[in-house]
């Protein structure tokens, strides 16, 4: 099990795949994305539609249509993708899911989880969507299970 929801995992993989495939121009279709990240196509279609509506990825209709990322989108932090799908709970929430957990009323894991949350936030905020394009192209990194 990952840190993110299943939907968010697919969203991150899809955005990284689209970034990799469209960095030098062009567009990629949903069938290629689904195959490239080992995702069920109907589930992925909903995720991509949501990401497009929220401005994380771009889409174009028609015979030369598909999904793509422009220069600005390639420079966005991965944190934007996570927040678009899962919200900010991973960066602000309690490890035990308690609503009243805070500095004043901490749960047993509060201090340790706060440090982990900060590390995850820093990692995702400092990692640009287009960061892995060269490694994905060379096969050093993979987006498939």
C-alpha positions as CSV (number, residue, x, y, z in Angstrom):
1,X,0.0,0.0,0.0
2,X,1.3,3.5,-0.9
3,X,1.2,6.8,0.9
4,X,-1.4,8.1,-1.5
5,X,-4.9,7.0,-2.5
6,X,-5.1,4.6,-5.5
7,X,-6.6,7.4,-7.6
8,X,-3.7,9.7,-6.6
9,X,-1.1,7.0,-7.4
10,X,-2.6,6.7,-10.9
11,X,-2.8,10.4,-11.3
12,X,0.9,10.9,-10.5
13,X,2.0,8.1,-12.8
14,X,-0.2,9.5,-15.6
15,X,1.1,13.0,-15.2
16,X,4.7,11.8,-15.2
17,X,4.0,9.6,-18.3
18,X,2.3,12.4,-20.2
19,X,5.2,14.7,-19.2
20,X,7.7,12.2,-20.6
21,X,5.8,11.5,-23.8
22,X,5.0,15.1,-24.7
23,X,8.1,17.1,-23.5
24,X,9.2,17.6,-27.0
25,X,5.8,18.4,-28.4
26,X,2.9,16.2,-29.5
27,X,0.1,14.6,-27.6
28,X,-0.6,11.2,-26.2
29,X,-3.9,9.3,-26.2
30,X,-5.6,7.6,-23.3
31,X,-4.9,4.1,-24.6
32,X,-1.2,4.7,-24.7
33,X,-1.2,6.3,-21.2
34,X,-3.2,3.4,-19.8
35,X,-0.8,0.9,-21.3
36,X,2.2,2.9,-20.2
37,X,1.2,3.1,-16.6
38,X,-0.6,-0.3,-16.4
39,X,-4.0,1.4,-15.5
40,X,-7.6,0.4,-16.3
41,X,-8.7,2.8,-19.1
42,X,-12.1,3.8,-17.7
43,X,-10.7,4.6,-14.3
44,X,-7.9,6.6,-15.9
45,X,-10.3,8.5,-18.2
46,X,-12.0,10.0,-15.1
47,X,-8.7,10.9,-13.5
48,X,-7.4,12.6,-16.6
49,X,-10.6,14.5,-17.1
50,X,-10.4,15.7,-13.5
51,X,-6.7,16.7,-13.9
52,X,-7.5,18.5,-17.1
53,X,-10.4,20.4,-15.5
54,X,-8.1,21.4,-12.7
55,X,-5.4,22.7,-15.0
56,X,-2.8,20.1,-14.1
57,X,-2.6,18.7,-17.7
58,X,-3.9,20.0,-21.0
59,X,-6.1,18.2,-23.5
60,X,-7.1,18.8,-27.1
61,X,-10.0,17.2,-29.0
62,X,-10.0,15.9,-32.5
63,X,-7.9,13.6,-34.7
64,X,-4.6,15.1,-33.5
65,X,-5.9,15.4,-30.0
66,X,-4.8,13.9,-26.7
67,X,-3.2,14.9,-23.5
68,X,-0.1,17.0,-23.1
69,X,1.9,19.3,-20.7
70,X,3.1,22.7,-21.7
71,X,6.4,24.2,-20.4
72,X,4.7,25.8,-17.4
73,X,3.0,22.4,-16.5
74,X,6.4,20.6,-16.7
75,X,7.8,22.9,-14.0
76,X,4.9,22.5,-11.6
77,X,5.6,20.6,-8.4
78,X,4.2,17.1,-7.9
79,X,2.5,18.5,-4.8
80,X,0.0,20.2,-7.1
81,X,-1.0,16.8,-8.5
82,X,-1.4,15.3,-5.1
83,X,-3.5,18.3,-3.8
84,X,-5.7,18.2,-7.0
85,X,-6.7,14.6,-6.3
86,X,-6.3,13.9,-2.5
87,X,-6.4,17.4,-1.1
88,X,-4.0,18.5,1.6
89,X,-4.7,15.9,4.2
90,X,-1.3,14.2,3.8
91,X,0.3,17.5,4.6
92,X,-1.9,18.5,7.5
93,X,-3.8,15.5,8.8
94,X,-3.3,13.3,11.8
95,X,-1.6,9.9,11.4
96,X,-4.4,8.3,13.4
97,X,-7.2,10.3,11.6
98,X,-8.2,12.2,14.7
99,X,-9.9,15.6,14.1
100,X,-8.7,17.2,17.3
101,X,-5.0,16.3,16.9
102,X,-2.8,19.4,17.3
103,X,0.2,20.9,19.0
104,X,-2.0,21.5,22.1
105,X,-3.9,18.2,21.9
106,X,-1.4,15.8,20.2
107,X,-2.1,12.1,19.4
108,X,0.5,9.5,20.4
109,X,2.2,9.7,16.9
110,X,1.9,13.5,16.5
111,X,5.5,14.6,16.7
112,X,7.0,11.8,14.6
113,X,4.3,12.0,11.9
114,X,4.6,15.8,11.7
115,X,8.3,15.3,10.8
116,X,7.3,12.7,8.1
117,X,4.6,15.0,6.7
118,X,7.2,17.8,6.4
119,X,9.5,15.5,4.5
120,X,6.8,14.4,2.1
121,X,5.7,18.0,1.6
122,X,9.3,19.1,0.9
123,X,9.9,16.2,-1.5
124,X,6.7,16.8,-3.5
125,X,7.1,20.6,-3.5
126,X,10.7,20.4,-4.8
127,X,10.1,17.8,-7.4
128,X,9.0,19.2,-10.8
129,X,6.6,17.1,-13.0
130,X,9.2,17.0,-15.8
131,X,12.1,16.0,-13.6
132,X,12.2,12.3,-14.6
133,X,11.8,12.6,-18.4
134,X,15.3,11.7,-19.3
135,X,15.4,8.7,-16.9
136,X,12.0,7.5,-18.2
137,X,13.2,7.8,-21.8
138,X,16.3,5.8,-21.1
139,X,14.5,3.1,-19.1
140,X,16.3,3.8,-15.8
141,X,12.9,4.6,-14.3
142,X,9.5,2.9,-14.8
143,X,5.8,3.8,-14.3
144,X,4.5,0.3,-14.6
145,X,3.8,-2.2,-11.8
